[in-house]
Amino acid sequence: MRAGILYNHIRKDERLIIAEAERRGMEIVLLRDEEISFPLESNPYEVDLVLERGIHHGRALETLKILENFGVRTLNSAACAEICGNKFLVTEALEAAQVPTPRSGIAFTRETALQMIEELGYPVVLKPAIGSWGTLLAKVNDRDAAEAVLDHKQKLGSYHHNVFYIQEFIDKPGRDIRVIVIGGEAVGAVLRKSAHWITHLDQGATLERCEMTTDLGSMAVSAAEAVGGEIVAVDIVESERGYLVLEVEYTVEFSQFSPFIDEQKVAVRIVDQMQKASDIG
């Protein structure tokens, strides 16, 4: 099989995947998103399948769409990338599949955003509809803070600041859970702990081992199915209502969670899924 890997930078994750794929006799074609281009009438890249490993959502999404139009099998699909790249679409997909998730909504003006915040009840979290790594999040504790944050966003003026994605604040126990799902199976989980309400490694969280219970794995798999994801990471929080799914990411970073998640096992399972996808077509 001739497999393409769409990427920004070759990190440890990609090196592990490439090594396992080449061990199985796959021919790997590296497609760096900063260097590729497409004449739209023909595909210049002769590959049977492309594994998406980039960190630039816009480049990844459009490339996946183009490749699929040329008949190339992609992991994940463009449809999955489009959903996972937009928090509102993830929420819609989870709600449609009846996967528990925090109460959320979207508004387009300062006035309607304030109304929705009041309906959800303080505190709430304002997030960019498109964004990652725990950036541009704001916990809003009262009306004064809501008015200030919304005013600032309107003045900033970009698309990201004029679509208001609003989510109830979940008083989690100082941690959340990242679960990796590949091919319909939860293959690893890790706790991310922080005294701050944002429990993300880029925001200073620390890691601990997480037991993969039946309920936890089942919820993660249901979330992956809801967004059509074959290789995804699911973020889950514990609440008074039980487990709730916060987000689903379609570009799975995994070596940073070692040794709490077996990085070699994840690489092997990703290559397994590549072979399965190629066989199915």
ABEGO torsion letter per residue (X at the ends): XBBBBBBABBBAAAAAAAAAAAAAGBBBBBBBAAABBBBAABBABBBABBBBABABAAAAAAAAAAAAAAGBBBOBBAAAAAAAABAAAAAAAAAAAGBBBBBBBBBABAAAAAAAAAAAEOBBBBBBABEBGGBGBBBBABAAAAAAAAAAAAAAGBAAAABBBBBBBBBBBGBBBBBBBBGGBBABBBBBBBABABBBAAAGBBBBBBBBBAAAAAAAAAAAAAAGBABBBBBBBBBAAEBBBABBBABBBAAAAOAABBAAAAAAAAAAAAAAAAAAX
